[in-house]
Amino acid sequence: MNTELFTDPPRAAPDRAGKRMLAVCAIPFLAVALLAGCSVSPFNVLTDDQRTELRDGSSDYQQQVLSDLVVDEAEYRLSVDDWYECVVSAGADPSEIAQTGNSLSFDYSIERATESQVNAIGRVADACLLEYHDAIGRVWVSQGTDLS
């Protein structure tokens, strides 16, 4: 870890560095917690207008699934599988698909010889989420439907 990011200049009070580190760490955690969407809460319930906006701003693949503004379990699972296969095709190494609450997800890693190779694969793998799953996943979670 690069500690330069978390330390203040010598003139700062010693307790301020700890507060800055806490703030820097809390913001990404909060973003992950809000986006994780394992249960329906006031933060992830979507109106029909919001679902329409998500659909209209998504890929052709997702627009087709979201044409009725509802995601059934088969559509959700297919979306996750297609996202996974896209990540594999990009050259990344995904983990197994895991279920947490009513959502499915996976992580992936990229191991290549050069940083530019890693970055190129990462860009393609990251785009897979937007192509196959992002809007579908958000609508699925907002429905609060349990996976069978």
DSSP file with accessible surface (Angstrom, degrees, kcal/mol):
  #  RESIDUE AA STRUCTURE BP1 BP2  ACC     N-H-->O    O-->H-N    N-H-->O    O-->H-N    TCO  KAPPA ALPHA  PHI   PSI    X-CA   Y-CA   Z-CA
    1    1 A M              0   0  176      0, 0.0     2,-0.9     0, 0.0     3,-0.1   0.000 360.0 360.0 360.0 137.5    0.0    0.0    0.0
    2    2 A N    >   -     0   0   82      1,-0.2     3,-1.0     2,-0.0     4,-0.2  -0.707 360.0-169.6 -84.2 106.7    1.3    3.5   -0.8
    3    3 A T  G >> S+     0   0   92     -2,-0.9     3,-1.4     1,-0.2     4,-0.6   0.659  72.8  82.2 -76.9 -12.1    1.2    5.3    2.5
    4    4 A E  G >4 S+     0   0  150      1,-0.3     3,-0.7     2,-0.2    -1,-0.2   0.854  86.3  59.2 -58.2 -31.7    1.9    8.7    0.8
    5    5 A L  G <4 S+     0   0  119     -3,-1.0    -1,-0.3     1,-0.2    -2,-0.2   0.738 109.7  41.7 -69.2 -22.8   -1.8    8.9    0.0
    6    6 A F  G <4 S+     0   0   31     -3,-1.4     2,-0.4    -4,-0.2    15,-0.3   0.389  96.6  86.8-109.3   2.4   -2.8    8.7    3.7
    7    7 A T    <<  -     0   0   79     -3,-0.7    11,-0.0    -4,-0.6     0, 0.0  -0.822  64.4-139.0-108.4 146.4   -0.3   10.9    5.4
    8    8 A D        -     0   0   24     -2,-0.4    -2,-0.1     1,-0.2     9,-0.0  -0.567  37.2 -84.7 -91.6 163.7   -0.6   14.6    5.9
    9    9 A P    >   -     0   0   55      0, 0.0     3,-2.3     0, 0.0    -1,-0.2  -0.228  51.7 -97.9 -60.9 158.8    2.3   17.1    5.5
   10   10 A P  T 3  S+     0   0  138      0, 0.0    -2,-0.1     0, 0.0     0, 0.0   0.773 120.7  64.0 -54.8 -25.2    4.4   17.4    8.7
   11   11 A R  T 3  S+     0   0  218      2,-0.1     2,-0.1     3,-0.0    -3,-0.0   0.609  83.5  98.6 -77.3 -10.3    2.5   20.6    9.8
   12   12 A A  S <  S-     0   0   23     -3,-2.3    -4,-0.1     1,-0.1     5,-0.0  -0.450  85.9 -98.2 -78.9 153.7   -0.8   18.7   10.2
   13   13 A A    >>  -     0   0   51      1,-0.1     3,-1.2    -2,-0.1     4,-0.7  -0.399  32.9-121.2 -66.5 143.5   -2.1   17.5   13.6
   14   14 A P  H >> S+     0   0  122      0, 0.0     4,-0.7     0, 0.0     3,-0.6   0.854 108.9  54.6 -59.9 -34.0   -1.3   13.8   14.2
   15   15 A D  H 3> S+     0   0  100      1,-0.2     4,-1.4     2,-0.2     3,-0.1   0.717  94.1  70.6 -76.3 -15.8   -5.0   12.7   14.6
   16   16 A R  H <> S+     0   0  131     -3,-1.2     4,-2.3     1,-0.2    -1,-0.2   0.861  90.0  59.9 -68.0 -34.2   -6.0   14.3   11.3
   17   17 A A  H <X S+     0   0   28     -4,-0.7     4,-2.3    -3,-0.6    -1,-0.2   0.918 104.3  50.2 -61.8 -41.6   -4.1   11.6    9.3
   18   18 A G  H  X S+     0   0   48     -4,-0.7     4,-2.2     1,-0.2    -1,-0.2   0.898 110.0  50.2 -63.6 -39.2   -6.3    8.9   10.9
   19   19 A K  H  X S+     0   0  136     -4,-1.4     4,-2.3     2,-0.2    -1,-0.2   0.910 109.9  50.4 -66.5 -39.6   -9.5   10.8   10.0
   20   20 A R  H  X S+     0   0   92     -4,-2.3     4,-2.6     2,-0.2     5,-0.2   0.941 110.3  49.4 -64.3 -43.6   -8.4   11.2    6.4
   21   21 A M  H  X S+     0   0   80     -4,-2.3     4,-2.4   -15,-0.3     5,-0.2   0.929 110.3  51.2 -62.8 -41.7   -7.6    7.5    6.1
   22   22 A L  H  X S+     0   0  123     -4,-2.2     4,-2.6     1,-0.2    -1,-0.2   0.933 111.4  47.4 -61.3 -43.4  -11.0    6.6    7.5
   23   23 A A  H  X S+     0   0   51     -4,-2.3     4,-1.8     2,-0.2    -2,-0.2   0.920 111.7  49.7 -65.0 -42.8  -12.8    8.9    5.1
   24   24 A V  H  < S+     0   0   67     -4,-2.6    -1,-0.2     1,-0.2    -2,-0.2   0.907 116.6  42.2 -63.8 -38.5  -10.9    7.6    2.1
   25   25 A C  H  X S+     0   0   65     -4,-2.4     4,-1.4    -5,-0.2    -2,-0.2   0.847 111.3  55.0 -77.5 -33.5  -11.7    4.0    3.1
   26   26 A A  H  X S+     0   0   47     -4,-2.6     4,-2.7    -5,-0.2     5,-0.2   0.867  99.6  59.9 -71.6 -34.8  -15.3    4.7    4.1
   27   27 A I  H  X S+     0   0  121     -4,-1.8     4,-2.3     2,-0.2     5,-0.2   0.961 108.0  42.3 -63.5 -50.6  -16.3    6.2    0.7
   28   28 A P  H  > S+     0   0   75      0, 0.0     4,-2.4     0, 0.0     5,-0.2   0.916 114.8  52.5 -62.2 -37.4  -15.5    3.1   -1.4
   29   29 A F  H  X S+     0   0  154     -4,-1.4     4,-2.8     1,-0.2    -2,-0.2   0.936 109.3  49.0 -62.3 -44.1  -17.1    0.8    1.2
   30   30 A L  H  X S+     0   0  102     -4,-2.7     4,-2.5     1,-0.2     5,-0.2   0.932 110.6  50.6 -61.6 -43.4  -20.3    2.9    1.2
   31   31 A A  H  X S+     0   0   46     -4,-2.3     4,-2.0    -5,-0.2    -1,-0.2   0.927 112.4  46.5 -61.6 -43.3  -20.4    2.8   -2.6
   32   32 A V  H  X S+     0   0   98     -4,-2.4     4,-1.8     1,-0.2    -2,-0.2   0.928 111.6  51.8 -65.4 -41.7  -20.0   -1.0   -2.6
   33   33 A A  H  X S+     0   0   52     -4,-2.8     4,-0.7     1,-0.2    -2,-0.2   0.911 112.4  45.1 -63.0 -40.8  -22.6   -1.5    0.1
   34   34 A L  H  < S+     0   0   78     -4,-2.5    -1,-0.2     1,-0.2    -2,-0.2   0.846 118.2  42.8 -72.2 -33.2  -25.2    0.6   -1.8
   35   35 A L  H  < S+     0   0  133     -4,-2.0    -1,-0.2    -5,-0.2    -2,-0.2   0.646  93.3  80.9 -87.3 -16.3  -24.5   -1.1   -5.1
   36   36 A A  H  < S-     0   0   50     -4,-1.8    -1,-0.2    -5,-0.2    -2,-0.1   0.912  71.3-170.0 -60.4 -42.4  -24.3   -4.7   -3.7
   37   37 A G     <  +     0   0    9     -4,-0.7    65,-0.1    -3,-0.2    -3,-0.1   0.885  26.7 151.9  60.5  46.1  -28.0   -4.9   -3.7
   38   38 A C  S    S+     0   0   48      1,-0.1    64,-1.1    63,-0.1     2,-0.3   0.628  70.3  19.4 -83.0 -13.5  -28.5   -8.1   -1.8
   39   39 A S  S    S-     0   0   79     62,-0.1     2,-0.4    63,-0.1    -1,-0.1  -0.979  89.7 -95.4-148.0 161.6  -31.9   -7.1   -0.5
   40   40 A V        +     0   0   61     -2,-0.3   102,-0.1   104,-0.1   103,-0.0  -0.659  52.4 155.7 -82.3 128.3  -34.5   -4.5   -1.3
   41   41 A S    >>  -     0   0   37     -2,-0.4     3,-1.7    -4,-0.0     4,-0.9  -0.888  61.5 -89.0-139.2 172.2  -34.2   -1.3    0.6
   42   42 A P  T 34 S+     0   0  123      0, 0.0     3,-0.2     0, 0.0    -2,-0.0   0.760 123.6  62.5 -57.9 -19.5  -35.3    2.3   -0.1
   43   43 A F  T 34 S+     0   0  163      1,-0.2    -3,-0.1     3,-0.0    -9,-0.0   0.718 112.4  30.5 -78.7 -23.6  -32.0    2.8   -1.8
   44   44 A N  T <4 S+     0   0   25     -3,-1.7     2,-0.4    97,-0.1    -1,-0.2   0.331  82.7 115.6-124.1  11.5  -32.6    0.2   -4.6
   45   45 A V     <  -     0   0   76     -4,-0.9     2,-0.4    -3,-0.2    98,-0.1  -0.690  53.0-153.6 -77.1 130.1  -36.3    0.2   -5.2
   46   46 A L        -     0   0   35     -2,-0.4     2,-0.1    93,-0.1    -2,-0.1  -0.896   6.2-139.6-111.9 137.8  -36.9    1.4   -8.8
   47   47 A T     >  -     0   0   77     -2,-0.4     4,-2.5     1,-0.1     5,-0.2  -0.377  35.2-103.5 -79.2 168.1  -40.0    3.1  -10.2
   48   48 A D  H  > S+     0   0  108      1,-0.2     4,-2.6     2,-0.2     5,-0.2   0.882 124.4  54.7 -61.1 -36.8  -41.2    2.3  -13.7
   49   49 A D  H  > S+     0   0  130      2,-0.2     4,-2.3     1,-0.2    -1,-0.2   0.911 109.1  47.0 -63.2 -40.7  -39.7    5.6  -14.9
   50   50 A Q  H  > S+     0   0   87      2,-0.2     4,-2.6     1,-0.2    -2,-0.2   0.900 112.2  50.0 -68.1 -38.5  -36.3    4.6  -13.5
   51   51 A R  H  X S+     0   0   32     -4,-2.5     4,-2.8     2,-0.2    -2,-0.2   0.906 110.5  50.5 -64.6 -40.7  -36.6    1.1  -15.0
   52   52 A T  H  X S+     0   0   36     -4,-2.6     4,-3.0     2,-0.2    -2,-0.2   0.922 110.6  49.1 -62.6 -44.0  -37.4    2.7  -18.4
   53   53 A E  H  X S+     0   0  152     -4,-2.3     4,-1.6     2,-0.2    -2,-0.2   0.920 111.9  48.5 -63.2 -42.5  -34.5    5.0  -18.1
   54   54 A L  H  < S+     0   0   36     -4,-2.6     4,-0.3     2,-0.2    -2,-0.2   0.936 114.0  47.1 -60.8 -47.5  -32.2    2.1  -17.2
   55   55 A R  H >< S+     0   0   55     -4,-2.8     3,-1.6     1,-0.2    -2,-0.2   0.946 111.9  49.0 -58.6 -49.8  -33.5    0.1  -20.1
   56   56 A D  H 3< S+     0   0   91     -4,-3.0    -1,-0.2     1,-0.3    -2,-0.2   0.759 112.6  48.4 -67.8 -23.0  -33.3    2.9  -22.7
   57   57 A G  T 3< S+     0   0   71     -4,-1.6    -1,-0.3    -5,-0.2    -2,-0.2   0.342 100.7  85.4 -96.5   7.1  -29.7    3.6  -21.6
   58   58 A S  S <  S-     0   0   20     -3,-1.6    73,-0.1    -4,-0.3    72,-0.1  -0.428  86.9 -75.8-104.2 179.7  -28.5    0.1  -21.8
   59   59 A S     >  -     0   0   21     71,-0.7     4,-2.7    -2,-0.1     5,-0.2  -0.148  45.2-105.0 -68.0 164.5  -27.2   -2.2  -24.5
   60   60 A D  H  > S+     0   0  130      1,-0.2     4,-2.1     2,-0.2     5,-0.2   0.893 121.9  56.9 -57.3 -40.7  -29.4   -3.9  -27.2
   61   61 A Y  H  > S+     0   0   45      1,-0.2     4,-1.6     2,-0.2    -1,-0.2   0.949 112.1  40.0 -55.1 -51.6  -29.1   -7.2  -25.3
   62   62 A Q  H  > S+     0   0    2     69,-0.5     4,-2.8     1,-0.2    -2,-0.2   0.863 110.0  58.9 -71.5 -33.8  -30.4   -5.6  -22.0
   63   63 A Q  H  < S+     0   0   67     -4,-2.7    -1,-0.2     1,-0.2    -2,-0.2   0.898 105.0  51.3 -61.3 -38.5  -33.1   -3.6  -23.8
   64   64 A Q  H >< S+     0   0  151     -4,-2.1     3,-1.1     1,-0.2     4,-0.2   0.937 112.8  44.3 -64.1 -45.8  -34.5   -6.8  -25.2
   65   65 A V  H >< S+     0   0   21     -4,-1.6     3,-0.6     1,-0.2     5,-0.3   0.899 117.2  46.4 -64.4 -39.2  -34.6   -8.4  -21.7
   66   66 A L  G >< S+     0   0    1     -4,-2.8     3,-1.9     1,-0.2    -1,-0.2   0.276  75.5 111.9 -90.3  13.7  -36.0   -5.3  -20.1
   67   67 A S  G <  S+     0   0   81     -3,-1.1    -1,-0.2     1,-0.3    -2,-0.1   0.852  88.2  37.5 -57.1 -33.3  -38.7   -4.6  -22.8
   68   68 A D  G <  S-     0   0   93     -3,-0.6    -1,-0.3     2,-0.3    -2,-0.1   0.336 112.2-119.9 -98.9   6.0  -41.4   -5.4  -20.2
   69   69 A L  S <  S+     0   0   27     -3,-1.9     2,-0.4     1,-0.2    -3,-0.1   0.621  83.1 100.8  65.6  15.9  -39.5   -3.7  -17.4
   70   70 A V        -     0   0   69     -5,-0.3     2,-0.5   -19,-0.0    -2,-0.3  -0.974  57.9-154.6-130.4 144.0  -39.4   -7.0  -15.5
   71   71 A V        -     0   0    1     -2,-0.4     2,-0.2    68,-0.2    -5,-0.1  -0.976  11.1-158.9-118.9 119.9  -36.6   -9.6  -15.1
   72   72 A D     >  -     0   0   81     -2,-0.5     4,-2.5     1,-0.1     5,-0.2  -0.487  35.1-101.4 -89.8 170.7  -37.6  -13.1  -14.4
   73   73 A E  H  > S+     0   0   40      1,-0.2     4,-3.0     2,-0.2     5,-0.2   0.883 120.6  52.8 -62.5 -38.9  -35.1  -15.6  -12.8
   74   74 A A  H  > S+     0   0   72      1,-0.2     4,-2.3     2,-0.2    -1,-0.2   0.923 111.5  46.7 -63.2 -42.4  -34.3  -17.3  -16.1
   75   75 A E  H  > S+     0   0   52      2,-0.2     4,-2.2     1,-0.2    -1,-0.2   0.903 113.3  49.9 -64.3 -41.6  -33.4  -14.0  -17.7
   76   76 A Y  H  X S+     0   0    3     -4,-2.5     4,-2.2     2,-0.2    -2,-0.2   0.948 112.3  45.8 -62.4 -49.4  -31.4  -13.0  -14.7
   77   77 A R  H  X S+     0   0   79     -4,-3.0     4,-2.5     1,-0.2    -2,-0.2   0.896 112.5  50.9 -63.5 -39.7  -29.4  -16.2  -14.6
   78   78 A L  H  X S+     0   0   91     -4,-2.3     4,-2.9    -5,-0.2     5,-0.2   0.912 108.4  53.1 -63.5 -40.5  -28.8  -16.1  -18.4
   79   79 A S  H  X S+     0   0    0     -4,-2.2     4,-2.4     2,-0.2    -2,-0.2   0.925 110.3  46.7 -60.2 -44.8  -27.6  -12.5  -18.1
   80   80 A V  H  X S+     0   0    0     -4,-2.2     4,-2.7     2,-0.2    -2,-0.2   0.932 113.3  49.5 -64.1 -43.6  -25.0  -13.5  -15.4
   81   81 A D  H  X S+     0   0   82     -4,-2.5     4,-2.7     1,-0.2    -2,-0.2   0.918 112.2  47.3 -62.6 -42.3  -23.9  -16.5  -17.5
   82   82 A D  H  X S+     0   0   46     -4,-2.9     4,-2.0     2,-0.2    -1,-0.2   0.891 112.0  50.2 -67.5 -38.1  -23.5  -14.3  -20.6
   83   83 A W  H  X S+     0   0   27     -4,-2.4     4,-2.1    -5,-0.2    -2,-0.2   0.943 111.8  49.0 -60.9 -46.2  -21.6  -11.7  -18.6
   84   84 A Y  H  X S+     0   0   51     -4,-2.7     4,-2.2     1,-0.2    -2,-0.2   0.929 111.0  48.6 -59.5 -49.3  -19.3  -14.5  -17.3
   85   85 A E  H  X S+     0   0  108     -4,-2.7     4,-2.7     1,-0.2    -1,-0.2   0.861 109.2  53.7 -62.2 -36.5  -18.7  -16.0  -20.7
   86   86 A a  H  X S+     0   0   29     -4,-2.0     4,-1.8     2,-0.2    -1,-0.2   0.918 107.7  50.4 -63.1 -42.7  -17.8  -12.5  -22.1
   87   87 A V  H  X>S+     0   0    0     -4,-2.1     5,-1.8     2,-0.2     4,-0.6   0.913 111.4  48.5 -63.2 -41.4  -15.3  -12.0  -19.3
   88   88 A V  H ><5S+     0   0   62     -4,-2.2     3,-1.4     1,-0.2    -2,-0.2   0.941 110.5  51.1 -62.0 -46.3  -13.7  -15.4  -20.1
   89   89 A S  H 3<5S+     0   0  102     -4,-2.7    -1,-0.2     1,-0.3    -2,-0.2   0.812 102.8  60.7 -62.4 -29.2  -13.6  -14.5  -23.8
   90   90 A A  H 3<5S-     0   0   19     -4,-1.8    -1,-0.3    -5,-0.2    -2,-0.2   0.696 122.5-105.9 -71.0 -18.7  -11.9  -11.2  -22.9
   91   91 A G  T <<5S+     0   0   19     -3,-1.4    -3,-0.2    -4,-0.6    -2,-0.1   0.479  77.0 129.9 105.3   7.0   -9.0  -13.2  -21.5
   92   92 A A      < -     0   0    3     -5,-1.8    -1,-0.3    29,-0.2    18,-0.2  -0.459  58.1-124.9 -88.7 165.2   -9.7  -12.7  -17.8
   93   93 A D  E     -A  109   0A  81     16,-3.3    16,-1.9    -2,-0.1     2,-0.1  -0.861  30.0-162.4-113.5  95.6   -9.9  -15.5  -15.2
   94   94 A P  E     -A  108   0A  27      0, 0.0    14,-0.3     0, 0.0     3,-0.1  -0.434  13.5-126.8 -79.9 153.2  -13.2  -15.3  -13.3
   95   95 A S        -     0   0   52     12,-3.2     2,-0.1     1,-0.2     3,-0.0  -0.212  48.8 -71.4 -76.4 179.7  -14.0  -17.0  -10.0
   96   96 A E        -     0   0  169      1,-0.1     2,-0.3    10,-0.1    11,-0.3  -0.423  58.3 -97.5 -69.1 152.4  -17.0  -19.3   -9.7
   97   97 A I        -     0   0   57      9,-0.1     2,-0.4    -3,-0.1     9,-0.2  -0.578  47.5-162.1 -71.9 129.7  -20.4  -17.5   -9.7
   98   98 A A  E     -B  105   0B  50      7,-3.3     7,-2.3    -2,-0.3     2,-0.5  -0.895  12.9-134.7-119.1 146.7  -21.5  -17.0   -6.1
   99   99 A Q  E     +B  104   0B 106     -2,-0.4     2,-0.4     5,-0.2     5,-0.2  -0.865  21.2 176.5-101.1 130.5  -24.9  -16.3   -4.7
  100  100 A T  E >   -B  103   0B  74      3,-2.8     3,-1.9    -2,-0.5     2,-0.2  -0.960  66.3 -48.4-130.9 111.8  -25.3  -13.7   -2.0
  101  101 A G  T 3  S-     0   0   50     -2,-0.4    46,-0.3     1,-0.2   -62,-0.1  -0.434 123.3 -20.5  62.8-124.3  -28.9  -13.1   -0.9
  102  102 A N  T 3  S+     0   0    6    -64,-1.1     2,-0.3    -2,-0.2    -1,-0.2   0.115 123.8  81.1-104.3  22.9  -30.9  -12.7   -4.1
  103  103 A S  E <   -B  100   0B  13     -3,-1.9    -3,-2.8   -65,-0.1     2,-0.4  -0.917  61.2-146.4-129.6 156.6  -28.0  -11.8   -6.4
  104  104 A L  E     +B   99   0B  14     -2,-0.3     2,-0.3    -5,-0.2    -5,-0.2  -0.923  28.8 153.6-115.9 143.5  -25.3  -13.6   -8.3
  105  105 A S  E     -B   98   0B  51     -7,-2.3    -7,-3.3    -2,-0.4     2,-0.3  -0.965  20.1-163.5-158.2 172.1  -21.8  -12.3   -8.9
  106  106 A F        -     0   0   14     -2,-0.3     2,-0.3    -9,-0.2    -9,-0.1  -0.972  14.4-134.6-155.1 161.5  -18.2  -13.2   -9.5
  107  107 A D        -     0   0  125     -2,-0.3   -12,-3.2   -11,-0.3     2,-0.3  -0.740  20.4-158.5-108.9 165.2  -14.7  -11.6   -9.4
  108  108 A Y  E     -A   94   0A  68    -14,-0.3     2,-0.3    -2,-0.3   -16,-0.0  -0.990   5.3-156.7-145.3 156.2  -12.0  -11.9  -12.0
  109  109 A S  E     -A   93   0A  55    -16,-1.9   -16,-3.3    -2,-0.3     2,-0.4  -0.881   6.0-150.4-126.2 160.9   -8.3  -11.6  -12.2
  110  110 A I        -     0   0   35     -2,-0.3     2,-0.5   -18,-0.2   -18,-0.1  -0.986  11.9-178.9-134.7 120.8   -6.0  -10.8  -15.1
  111  111 A E        +     0   0  143     -2,-0.4     2,-0.3     6,-0.1    -2,-0.0  -0.959  21.2 144.5-124.0 111.8   -2.4  -12.1  -15.2
  112  112 A R        -     0   0  106     -2,-0.5     6,-0.1     2,-0.1    -2,-0.1  -0.911  57.0-104.9-139.4 171.8   -0.3  -11.1  -18.2
  113  113 A A  S    S+     0   0   95     -2,-0.3     2,-0.3     2,-0.0    -1,-0.1   0.850  97.8  35.6 -70.4 -36.4    3.3  -10.2  -19.0
  114  114 A T  S  > S-     0   0   64      1,-0.1     4,-2.0    -3,-0.0     5,-0.1  -0.860  73.8-124.9-124.2 156.7    2.8   -6.5  -19.4
  115  115 A E  H  > S+     0   0  149     -2,-0.3     4,-2.8     1,-0.2     5,-0.2   0.871 112.4  56.7 -62.8 -36.2    0.7   -3.8  -17.8
  116  116 A S  H  > S+     0   0   81      2,-0.2     4,-2.3     1,-0.2    -1,-0.2   0.884 106.3  50.1 -66.8 -35.2   -0.6   -2.8  -21.2
  117  117 A Q  H  > S+     0   0   87      2,-0.2     4,-2.4     1,-0.2     5,-0.2   0.927 111.5  48.6 -65.4 -43.5   -1.9   -6.3  -21.8
  118  118 A V  H  X S+     0   0   44     -4,-2.0     4,-2.8     1,-0.2    -2,-0.2   0.935 112.7  48.2 -60.9 -45.6   -3.6   -6.3  -18.4
  119  119 A N  H  X S+     0   0   72     -4,-2.8     4,-2.3     2,-0.2    -1,-0.2   0.898 110.8  50.5 -63.8 -40.9   -5.2   -2.9  -19.1
  120  120 A A  H  X S+     0   0   42     -4,-2.3     4,-1.7     2,-0.2    -1,-0.2   0.937 114.2  43.5 -64.3 -45.6   -6.4   -4.0  -22.6
  121  121 A I  H  X S+     0   0   24     -4,-2.4     4,-3.0     1,-0.2     5,-0.2   0.914 112.1  55.0 -65.6 -40.9   -8.0   -7.2  -21.2
  122  122 A G  H  X S+     0   0   11     -4,-2.8     4,-2.8    -5,-0.2     5,-0.2   0.894 105.3  51.8 -60.1 -41.5   -9.4   -5.2  -18.2
  123  123 A R  H  X S+     0   0  164     -4,-2.3     4,-1.7     2,-0.2    -1,-0.2   0.930 113.7  43.6 -62.5 -43.9  -11.1   -2.7  -20.5
  124  124 A V  H  X S+     0   0   82     -4,-1.7     4,-1.0     2,-0.2    -2,-0.2   0.942 115.3  48.2 -68.2 -44.2  -12.8   -5.5  -22.5
  125  125 A A  H >X S+     0   0    0     -4,-3.0     4,-0.7     1,-0.2     3,-0.6   0.908 110.6  51.4 -64.1 -40.3  -13.8   -7.5  -19.4
  126  126 A D  H >X S+     0   0   93     -4,-2.8     4,-0.8    -5,-0.2     3,-0.8   0.872 104.6  57.5 -63.7 -35.9  -15.2   -4.4  -17.7
  127  127 A A  H 3X S+     0   0   51     -4,-1.7     4,-1.9     1,-0.2    -1,-0.2   0.767  91.7  72.1 -67.3 -22.8  -17.3   -3.6  -20.8
  128  128 A a  H <X S+     0   0    1     -4,-1.0     4,-2.6    -3,-0.6     5,-0.4   0.875  92.4  55.5 -60.7 -38.7  -18.9   -7.1  -20.4
  129  129 A L  H <X>S+     0   0   55     -3,-0.8     5,-2.6    -4,-0.7     4,-2.4   0.941 109.9  45.1 -59.4 -46.0  -20.9   -5.9  -17.4
  130  130 A L  H  <5S+     0   0  107     -4,-0.8   -71,-0.7     1,-0.2     5,-0.2   0.816 115.7  47.9 -69.1 -30.5  -22.4   -3.0  -19.3
  131  131 A E  H  <5S+     0   0   81     -4,-1.9   -69,-0.5   -73,-0.1    -2,-0.2   0.903 128.9  14.3 -75.2 -42.1  -23.2   -5.2  -22.3
  132  132 A Y  H  <5S+     0   0   65     -4,-2.6   -49,-0.2    -5,-0.2    -3,-0.2   0.649 130.7   9.0-113.7 -18.7  -24.8   -8.1  -20.5
  133  133 A H  T  X5S+     0   0   14     -4,-2.4     4,-3.5    -5,-0.4     5,-0.3   0.692  83.8  93.4-142.2 -25.7  -25.8   -7.4  -16.9
  134  134 A D  H  ><S+     0   0   39     -5,-2.6     4,-2.0     1,-0.2     5,-0.2   0.921 101.3  31.1 -53.0 -60.2  -25.7   -4.0  -15.3
  135  135 A A  H  > S+     0   0    3     -5,-0.2     4,-2.5     2,-0.2     5,-0.2   0.915 120.5  53.2 -67.1 -40.5  -29.2   -2.8  -15.9
  136  136 A I  H  > S+     0   0    0      1,-0.2     4,-2.8     2,-0.2    -2,-0.2   0.931 109.6  49.2 -59.9 -45.4  -30.7   -6.3  -15.7
  137  137 A G  H  X S+     0   0    9     -4,-3.5     4,-2.4     1,-0.2    -1,-0.2   0.897 110.4  50.3 -62.1 -40.6  -29.0   -6.8  -12.4
  138  138 A R  H  X S+     0   0  121     -4,-2.0     4,-2.1    -5,-0.3    -1,-0.2   0.922 112.9  45.3 -65.2 -43.1  -30.3   -3.5  -11.0
  139  139 A V  H  X S+     0   0    1     -4,-2.5     4,-1.4     2,-0.2    -2,-0.2   0.936 112.0  53.1 -66.5 -43.2  -33.9   -4.2  -12.0
  140  140 A W  H >X>S+     0   0    1     -4,-2.8     5,-0.7    -5,-0.2     4,-0.7   0.952 111.3  45.2 -55.4 -50.5  -33.6   -7.8  -10.7
  141  141 A V  H ><5S+     0   0   14     -4,-2.4     3,-1.2     1,-0.2    -1,-0.2   0.908 108.4  56.9 -63.4 -39.1  -32.5   -6.6   -7.3
  142  142 A S  H 3<5S+     0   0    7     -4,-2.1    -1,-0.2     1,-0.3    -2,-0.2   0.776 100.0  60.3 -65.4 -23.6  -35.1   -3.9   -7.1
  143  143 A Q  H <<5S-     0   0   45     -4,-1.4    -1,-0.3    -3,-0.7    -2,-0.2   0.743  97.0-141.3 -74.0 -24.8  -37.8   -6.5   -7.6
  144  144 A G  T <<5 +     0   0   32     -3,-1.2     2,-0.3    -4,-0.7    -3,-0.1   0.730  41.4 159.9  70.7  23.4  -36.7   -8.3   -4.4
  145  145 A T      < -     0   0   59     -5,-0.7    -1,-0.2   -43,-0.1     2,-0.2  -0.591  37.3-127.6 -81.5 134.6  -37.3  -11.7   -5.9
  146  146 A D        -     0   0  130     -2,-0.3     2,-0.3     1,-0.1   -44,-0.1  -0.562  20.3-118.4 -79.8 145.2  -35.6  -14.6   -4.2
  147  147 A L              0   0   18    -46,-0.3   -44,-0.1    -2,-0.2    -1,-0.1  -0.609 360.0 360.0 -77.8 141.3  -33.4  -17.0   -6.3
  148  148 A S              0   0  121     -2,-0.3    -1,-0.1     0, 0.0     0, 0.0  -0.443 360.0 360.0 -91.4 360.0  -34.7  -20.6   -6.3
